[in-house]
Amino acid sequence: MLKVNELILQQLGAVISRVVEMPGIFVTITRVSASADLKYATVYCSVMPDDKLGFAINKLNMLAKRLQAELAEKIVLRSVPRLEFRSDTSGKEASDIDALLDRIKEEI
């Protein structure tokens, strides 16, 4: 499953950059989690700038069927999973924690 998730991540990133137009918005796929039967895949994305996160995730979910069809042309699987896009805020949370720890160090 790890190889399948990585394959989907790599190929879907290329498809999104080619198919989806969102000027001024940078989308990065951080991880993919496909179900064991390959019927579904949750695609986690980070978006810059942060205030465009909701817009970008909504747009990706609206285009999910088209992206799935484009992905089917790029990879060979018995079935290409149905895609669901979600936000991955772990990078921002880690940055916020680092900033908080830096502030605590300064106060001590």
Phi and psi in radians as a Rosetta constraint file:
Dihedral C 1 N 2 CA 2 C 2 CIRCULARHARMONIC -1.068 0.35
Dihedral N 2 CA 2 C 2 N 3 CIRCULARHARMONIC -0.707 0.35
Dihedral C 2 N 3 CA 3 C 3 CIRCULARHARMONIC -1.181 0.35
Dihedral N 3 CA 3 C 3 N 4 CIRCULARHARMONIC -0.679 0.35
Dihedral C 3 N 4 CA 4 C 4 CIRCULARHARMONIC -1.136 0.35
Dihedral N 4 CA 4 C 4 N 5 CIRCULARHARMONIC -0.796 0.35
Dihedral C 4 N 5 CA 5 C 5 CIRCULARHARMONIC -1.039 0.35
Dihedral N 5 CA 5 C 5 N 6 CIRCULARHARMONIC -0.754 0.35
Dihedral C 5 N 6 CA 6 C 6 CIRCULARHARMONIC -1.159 0.35
Dihedral N 6 CA 6 C 6 N 7 CIRCULARHARMONIC -0.704 0.35
Dihedral C 6 N 7 CA 7 C 7 CIRCULARHARMONIC -1.085 0.35
Dihedral N 7 CA 7 C 7 N 8 CIRCULARHARMONIC -0.798 0.35
Dihedral C 7 N 8 CA 8 C 8 CIRCULARHARMONIC -1.080 0.35
Dihedral N 8 CA 8 C 8 N 9 CIRCULARHARMONIC -0.770 0.35
Dihedral C 8 N 9 CA 9 C 9 CIRCULARHARMONIC -1.010 0.35
Dihedral N 9 CA 9 C 9 N 10 CIRCULARHARMONIC -0.865 0.35
Dihedral C 9 N 10 CA 10 C 10 CIRCULARHARMONIC -1.132 0.35
Dihedral N 10 CA 10 C 10 N 11 CIRCULARHARMONIC -0.861 0.35
Dihedral C 10 N 11 CA 11 C 11 CIRCULARHARMONIC -1.235 0.35
Dihedral N 11 CA 11 C 11 N 12 CIRCULARHARMONIC -0.657 0.35
Dihedral C 11 N 12 CA 12 C 12 CIRCULARHARMONIC -1.182 0.35
Dihedral N 12 CA 12 C 12 N 13 CIRCULARHARMONIC -0.616 0.35
Dihedral C 12 N 13 CA 13 C 13 CIRCULARHARMONIC -1.031 0.35
Dihedral N 13 CA 13 C 13 N 14 CIRCULARHARMONIC -0.744 0.35
Dihedral C 13 N 14 CA 14 C 14 CIRCULARHARMONIC -1.173 0.35
Dihedral N 14 CA 14 C 14 N 15 CIRCULARHARMONIC -0.701 0.35
Dihedral C 14 N 15 CA 15 C 15 CIRCULARHARMONIC -1.122 0.35
Dihedral N 15 CA 15 C 15 N 16 CIRCULARHARMONIC -0.804 0.35
Dihedral C 15 N 16 CA 16 C 16 CIRCULARHARMONIC -1.064 0.35
Dihedral N 16 CA 16 C 16 N 17 CIRCULARHARMONIC -0.771 0.35
Dihedral C 16 N 17 CA 17 C 17 CIRCULARHARMONIC -1.142 0.35
Dihedral N 17 CA 17 C 17 N 18 CIRCULARHARMONIC -0.471 0.35
Dihedral C 17 N 18 CA 18 C 18 CIRCULARHARMONIC -1.518 0.35
Dihedral N 18 CA 18 C 18 N 19 CIRCULARHARMONIC -0.640 0.35
Dihedral C 18 N 19 CA 19 C 19 CIRCULARHARMONIC -1.699 0.35
Dihedral N 19 CA 19 C 19 N 20 CIRCULARHARMONIC -0.703 0.35
Dihedral C 19 N 20 CA 20 C 20 CIRCULARHARMONIC -1.599 0.35
Dihedral N 20 CA 20 C 20 N 21 CIRCULARHARMONIC 2.206 0.35
Dihedral C 20 N 21 CA 21 C 21 CIRCULARHARMONIC -1.846 0.35
Dihedral N 21 CA 21 C 21 N 22 CIRCULARHARMONIC 1.997 0.35
Dihedral C 21 N 22 CA 22 C 22 CIRCULARHARMONIC -2.457 0.35
Dihedral N 22 CA 22 C 22 N 23 CIRCULARHARMONIC 1.426 0.35
Dihedral C 22 N 23 CA 23 C 23 CIRCULARHARMONIC -1.012 0.35
Dihedral N 23 CA 23 C 23 N 24 CIRCULARHARMONIC 2.348 0.35
Dihedral C 23 N 24 CA 24 C 24 CIRCULARHARMONIC 1.398 0.35
Dihedral N 24 CA 24 C 24 N 25 CIRCULARHARMONIC 0.049 0.35
Dihedral C 24 N 25 CA 25 C 25 CIRCULARHARMONIC -2.104 0.35
Dihedral N 25 CA 25 C 25 N 26 CIRCULARHARMONIC 2.265 0.35
Dihedral C 25 N 26 CA 26 C 26 CIRCULARHARMONIC -1.936 0.35
Dihedral N 26 CA 26 C 26 N 27 CIRCULARHARMONIC 2.062 0.35
Dihedral C 26 N 27 CA 27 C 27 CIRCULARHARMONIC -1.898 0.35
Dihedral N 27 CA 27 C 27 N 28 CIRCULARHARMONIC 2.278 0.35
Dihedral C 27 N 28 CA 28 C 28 CIRCULARHARMONIC -2.145 0.35
Dihedral N 28 CA 28 C 28 N 29 CIRCULARHARMONIC 2.235 0.35
Dihedral C 28 N 29 CA 29 C 29 CIRCULARHARMONIC -1.438 0.35
Dihedral N 29 CA 29 C 29 N 30 CIRCULARHARMONIC 2.097 0.35
Dihedral C 29 N 30 CA 30 C 30 CIRCULARHARMONIC -1.613 0.35
Dihedral N 30 CA 30 C 30 N 31 CIRCULARHARMONIC -0.601 0.35
Dihedral C 30 N 31 CA 31 C 31 CIRCULARHARMONIC -2.870 0.35
Dihedral N 31 CA 31 C 31 N 32 CIRCULARHARMONIC 2.806 0.35
Dihedral C 31 N 32 CA 32 C 32 CIRCULARHARMONIC -2.259 0.35
Dihedral N 32 CA 32 C 32 N 33 CIRCULARHARMONIC 2.414 0.35
Dihedral C 32 N 33 CA 33 C 33 CIRCULARHARMONIC -2.243 0.35
Dihedral N 33 CA 33 C 33 N 34 CIRCULARHARMONIC 1.760 0.35
Dihedral C 33 N 34 CA 34 C 34 CIRCULARHARMONIC -1.606 0.35
Dihedral N 34 CA 34 C 34 N 35 CIRCULARHARMONIC 2.569 0.35
Dihedral C 34 N 35 CA 35 C 35 CIRCULARHARMONIC -1.253 0.35
Dihedral N 35 CA 35 C 35 N 36 CIRCULARHARMONIC 2.770 0.35
Dihedral C 35 N 36 CA 36 C 36 CIRCULARHARMONIC -1.043 0.35
Dihedral N 36 CA 36 C 36 N 37 CIRCULARHARMONIC -0.567 0.35
Dihedral C 36 N 37 CA 37 C 37 CIRCULARHARMONIC -1.536 0.35
Dihedral N 37 CA 37 C 37 N 38 CIRCULARHARMONIC 0.046 0.35
Dihedral C 37 N 38 CA 38 C 38 CIRCULARHARMONIC 1.046 0.35
Dihedral N 38 CA 38 C 38 N 39 CIRCULARHARMONIC 0.451 0.35
Dihedral C 38 N 39 CA 39 C 39 CIRCULARHARMONIC -1.489 0.35
Dihedral N 39 CA 39 C 39 N 40 CIRCULARHARMONIC -0.506 0.35
Dihedral C 39 N 40 CA 40 C 40 CIRCULARHARMONIC -2.356 0.35
Dihedral N 40 CA 40 C 40 N 41 CIRCULARHARMONIC 2.604 0.35
Dihedral C 40 N 41 CA 41 C 41 CIRCULARHARMONIC -2.484 0.35
Dihedral N 41 CA 41 C 41 N 42 CIRCULARHARMONIC 2.255 0.35
Dihedral C 41 N 42 CA 42 C 42 CIRCULARHARMONIC -1.667 0.35
Dihedral N 42 CA 42 C 42 N 43 CIRCULARHARMONIC 2.197 0.35
Dihedral C 42 N 43 CA 43 C 43 CIRCULARHARMONIC -1.933 0.35
Dihedral N 43 CA 43 C 43 N 44 CIRCULARHARMONIC 2.053 0.35
Dihedral C 43 N 44 CA 44 C 44 CIRCULARHARMONIC -1.673 0.35
Dihedral N 44 CA 44 C 44 N 45 CIRCULARHARMONIC 2.284 0.35
Dihedral C 44 N 45 CA 45 C 45 CIRCULARHARMONIC -2.253 0.35
Dihedral N 45 CA 45 C 45 N 46 CIRCULARHARMONIC 2.560 0.35
Dihedral C 45 N 46 CA 46 C 46 CIRCULARHARMONIC -1.930 0.35
Dihedral N 46 CA 46 C 46 N 47 CIRCULARHARMONIC 2.605 0.35
Dihedral C 46 N 47 CA 47 C 47 CIRCULARHARMONIC -2.306 0.35
Dihedral N 47 CA 47 C 47 N 48 CIRCULARHARMONIC 2.397 0.35
Dihedral C 47 N 48 CA 48 C 48 CIRCULARHARMONIC -2.171 0.35
Dihedral N 48 CA 48 C 48 N 49 CIRCULARHARMONIC 2.329 0.35
Dihedral C 48 N 49 CA 49 C 49 CIRCULARHARMONIC -1.292 0.35
Dihedral N 49 CA 49 C 49 N 50 CIRCULARHARMONIC 2.731 0.35
Dihedral C 49 N 50 CA 50 C 50 CIRCULARHARMONIC -1.001 0.35
Dihedral N 50 CA 50 C 50 N 51 CIRCULARHARMONIC -0.588 0.35
Dihedral C 50 N 51 CA 51 C 51 CIRCULARHARMONIC -1.256 0.35
Dihedral N 51 CA 51 C 51 N 52 CIRCULARHARMONIC -0.121 0.35
Dihedral C 51 N 52 CA 52 C 52 CIRCULARHARMONIC -1.783 0.35
Dihedral N 52 CA 52 C 52 N 53 CIRCULARHARMONIC 0.134 0.35
Dihedral C 52 N 53 CA 53 C 53 CIRCULARHARMONIC -1.003 0.35
Dihedral N 53 CA 53 C 53 N 54 CIRCULARHARMONIC -0.910 0.35
Dihedral C 53 N 54 CA 54 C 54 CIRCULARHARMONIC -1.052 0.35
Dihedral N 54 CA 54 C 54 N 55 CIRCULARHARMONIC -0.779 0.35
Dihedral C 54 N 55 CA 55 C 55 CIRCULARHARMONIC -1.039 0.35
Dihedral N 55 CA 55 C 55 N 56 CIRCULARHARMONIC -0.828 0.35
Dihedral C 55 N 56 CA 56 C 56 CIRCULARHARMONIC -1.144 0.35
Dihedral N 56 CA 56 C 56 N 57 CIRCULARHARMONIC -0.768 0.35
Dihedral C 56 N 57 CA 57 C 57 CIRCULARHARMONIC -1.128 0.35
Dihedral N 57 CA 57 C 57 N 58 CIRCULARHARMONIC -0.738 0.35
Dihedral C 57 N 58 CA 58 C 58 CIRCULARHARMONIC -1.064 0.35
Dihedral N 58 CA 58 C 58 N 59 CIRCULARHARMONIC -0.758 0.35
Dihedral C 58 N 59 CA 59 C 59 CIRCULARHARMONIC -1.122 0.35
Dihedral N 59 CA 59 C 59 N 60 CIRCULARHARMONIC -0.746 0.35
Dihedral C 59 N 60 CA 60 C 60 CIRCULARHARMONIC -1.096 0.35
Dihedral N 60 CA 60 C 60 N 61 CIRCULARHARMONIC -0.715 0.35
Dihedral C 60 N 61 CA 61 C 61 CIRCULARHARMONIC -1.180 0.35
Dihedral N 61 CA 61 C 61 N 62 CIRCULARHARMONIC -0.585 0.35
Dihedral C 61 N 62 CA 62 C 62 CIRCULARHARMONIC -1.178 0.35
Dihedral N 62 CA 62 C 62 N 63 CIRCULARHARMONIC -0.554 0.35
Dihedral C 62 N 63 CA 63 C 63 CIRCULARHARMONIC -1.670 0.35
Dihedral N 63 CA 63 C 63 N 64 CIRCULARHARMONIC 0.166 0.35
Dihedral C 63 N 64 CA 64 C 64 CIRCULARHARMONIC -0.994 0.35
Dihedral N 64 CA 64 C 64 N 65 CIRCULARHARMONIC -0.752 0.35
Dihedral C 64 N 65 CA 65 C 65 CIRCULARHARMONIC -1.128 0.35
Dihedral N 65 CA 65 C 65 N 66 CIRCULARHARMONIC -0.721 0.35
Dihedral C 65 N 66 CA 66 C 66 CIRCULARHARMONIC -1.145 0.35
Dihedral N 66 CA 66 C 66 N 67 CIRCULARHARMONIC -0.736 0.35
Dihedral C 66 N 67 CA 67 C 67 CIRCULARHARMONIC -1.127 0.35
Dihedral N 67 CA 67 C 67 N 68 CIRCULARHARMONIC -0.640 0.35
Dihedral C 67 N 68 CA 68 C 68 CIRCULARHARMONIC -1.116 0.35
Dihedral N 68 CA 68 C 68 N 69 CIRCULARHARMONIC -0.751 0.35
Dihedral C 68 N 69 CA 69 C 69 CIRCULARHARMONIC -1.123 0.35
Dihedral N 69 CA 69 C 69 N 70 CIRCULARHARMONIC -0.742 0.35
Dihedral C 69 N 70 CA 70 C 70 CIRCULARHARMONIC -1.117 0.35
Dihedral N 70 CA 70 C 70 N 71 CIRCULARHARMONIC -0.693 0.35
Dihedral C 70 N 71 CA 71 C 71 CIRCULARHARMONIC -1.119 0.35
Dihedral N 71 CA 71 C 71 N 72 CIRCULARHARMONIC -0.642 0.35
Dihedral C 71 N 72 CA 72 C 72 CIRCULARHARMONIC -1.080 0.35
Dihedral N 72 CA 72 C 72 N 73 CIRCULARHARMONIC -0.500 0.35
Dihedral C 72 N 73 CA 73 C 73 CIRCULARHARMONIC -1.348 0.35
Dihedral N 73 CA 73 C 73 N 74 CIRCULARHARMONIC -0.336 0.35
Dihedral C 73 N 74 CA 74 C 74 CIRCULARHARMONIC -1.679 0.35
Dihedral N 74 CA 74 C 74 N 75 CIRCULARHARMONIC -0.515 0.35
Dihedral C 74 N 75 CA 75 C 75 CIRCULARHARMONIC -2.165 0.35
Dihedral N 75 CA 75 C 75 N 76 CIRCULARHARMONIC 2.700 0.35
Dihedral C 75 N 76 CA 76 C 76 CIRCULARHARMONIC -1.908 0.35
Dihedral N 76 CA 76 C 76 N 77 CIRCULARHARMONIC 1.842 0.35
Dihedral C 76 N 77 CA 77 C 77 CIRCULARHARMONIC -2.365 0.35
Dihedral N 77 CA 77 C 77 N 78 CIRCULARHARMONIC 2.767 0.35
Dihedral C 77 N 78 CA 78 C 78 CIRCULARHARMONIC -1.077 0.35
Dihedral N 78 CA 78 C 78 N 79 CIRCULARHARMONIC -0.570 0.35
Dihedral C 78 N 79 CA 79 C 79 CIRCULARHARMONIC -2.663 0.35
Dihedral N 79 CA 79 C 79 N 80 CIRCULARHARMONIC 2.445 0.35
Dihedral C 79 N 80 CA 80 C 80 CIRCULARHARMONIC -1.505 0.35
Dihedral N 80 CA 80 C 80 N 81 CIRCULARHARMONIC 2.243 0.35
Dihedral C 80 N 81 CA 81 C 81 CIRCULARHARMONIC -1.153 0.35
Dihedral N 81 CA 81 C 81 N 82 CIRCULARHARMONIC 2.655 0.35
Dihedral C 81 N 82 CA 82 C 82 CIRCULARHARMONIC -1.232 0.35
Dihedral N 82 CA 82 C 82 N 83 CIRCULARHARMONIC 2.277 0.35
Dihedral C 82 N 83 CA 83 C 83 CIRCULARHARMONIC -1.662 0.35
Dihedral N 83 CA 83 C 83 N 84 CIRCULARHARMONIC 2.402 0.35
Dihedral C 83 N 84 CA 84 C 84 CIRCULARHARMONIC -2.293 0.35
Dihedral N 84 CA 84 C 84 N 85 CIRCULARHARMONIC 2.198 0.35
Dihedral C 84 N 85 CA 85 C 85 CIRCULARHARMONIC -1.711 0.35
Dihedral N 85 CA 85 C 85 N 86 CIRCULARHARMONIC 2.389 0.35
Dihedral C 85 N 86 CA 86 C 86 CIRCULARHARMONIC -2.371 0.35
Dihedral N 86 CA 86 C 86 N 87 CIRCULARHARMONIC 2.737 0.35
Dihedral C 86 N 87 CA 87 C 87 CIRCULARHARMONIC -1.416 0.35
Dihedral N 87 CA 87 C 87 N 88 CIRCULARHARMONIC 2.483 0.35
Dihedral C 87 N 88 CA 88 C 88 CIRCULARHARMONIC -2.022 0.35
Dihedral N 88 CA 88 C 88 N 89 CIRCULARHARMONIC 1.819 0.35
Dihedral C 88 N 89 CA 89 C 89 CIRCULARHARMONIC -1.753 0.35
Dihedral N 89 CA 89 C 89 N 90 CIRCULARHARMONIC 0.222 0.35
Dihedral C 89 N 90 CA 90 C 90 CIRCULARHARMONIC -1.088 0.35
Dihedral N 90 CA 90 C 90 N 91 CIRCULARHARMONIC -0.632 0.35
Dihedral C 90 N 91 CA 91 C 91 CIRCULARHARMONIC -1.123 0.35
Dihedral N 91 CA 91 C 91 N 92 CIRCULARHARMONIC -0.751 0.35
Dihedral C 91 N 92 CA 92 C 92 CIRCULARHARMONIC -1.167 0.35
Dihedral N 92 CA 92 C 92 N 93 CIRCULARHARMONIC -0.715 0.35
Dihedral C 92 N 93 CA 93 C 93 CIRCULARHARMONIC -1.101 0.35
Dihedral N 93 CA 93 C 93 N 94 CIRCULARHARMONIC -0.710 0.35
Dihedral C 93 N 94 CA 94 C 94 CIRCULARHARMONIC -1.117 0.35
Dihedral N 94 CA 94 C 94 N 95 CIRCULARHARMONIC -0.702 0.35
Dihedral C 94 N 95 CA 95 C 95 CIRCULARHARMONIC -1.120 0.35
Dihedral N 95 CA 95 C 95 N 96 CIRCULARHARMONIC -0.731 0.35
Dihedral C 95 N 96 CA 96 C 96 CIRCULARHARMONIC -1.108 0.35
Dihedral N 96 CA 96 C 96 N 97 CIRCULARHARMONIC -0.699 0.35
Dihedral C 96 N 97 CA 97 C 97 CIRCULARHARMONIC -1.139 0.35
Dihedral N 97 CA 97 C 97 N 98 CIRCULARHARMONIC -0.755 0.35
Dihedral C 97 N 98 CA 98 C 98 CIRCULARHARMONIC -1.049 0.35
Dihedral N 98 CA 98 C 98 N 99 CIRCULARHARMONIC -0.748 0.35
Dihedral C 98 N 99 CA 99 C 99 CIRCULARHARMONIC -1.108 0.35
Dihedral N 99 CA 99 C 99 N 100 CIRCULARHARMONIC -0.719 0.35
Dihedral C 99 N 100 CA 100 C 100 CIRCULARHARMONIC -1.122 0.35
Dihedral N 100 CA 100 C 100 N 101 CIRCULARHARMONIC -0.745 0.35
Dihedral C 100 N 101 CA 101 C 101 CIRCULARHARMONIC -1.119 0.35
Dihedral N 101 CA 101 C 101 N 102 CIRCULARHARMONIC -0.673 0.35
Dihedral C 101 N 102 CA 102 C 102 CIRCULARHARMONIC -1.095 0.35
Dihedral N 102 CA 102 C 102 N 103 CIRCULARHARMONIC -0.723 0.35
Dihedral C 102 N 103 CA 103 C 103 CIRCULARHARMONIC -1.117 0.35
Dihedral N 103 CA 103 C 103 N 104 CIRCULARHARMONIC -0.694 0.35
Dihedral C 103 N 104 CA 104 C 104 CIRCULARHARMONIC -1.125 0.35
Dihedral N 104 CA 104 C 104 N 105 CIRCULARHARMONIC -0.739 0.35
Dihedral C 104 N 105 CA 105 C 105 CIRCULARHARMONIC -1.043 0.35
Dihedral N 105 CA 105 C 105 N 106 CIRCULARHARMONIC -0.718 0.35
Dihedral C 105 N 106 CA 106 C 106 CIRCULARHARMONIC -1.146 0.35
Dihedral N 106 CA 106 C 106 N 107 CIRCULARHARMONIC -0.597 0.35
Dihedral C 106 N 107 CA 107 C 107 CIRCULARHARMONIC -1.346 0.35
Dihedral N 107 CA 107 C 107 N 108 CIRCULARHARMONIC -0.389 0.35
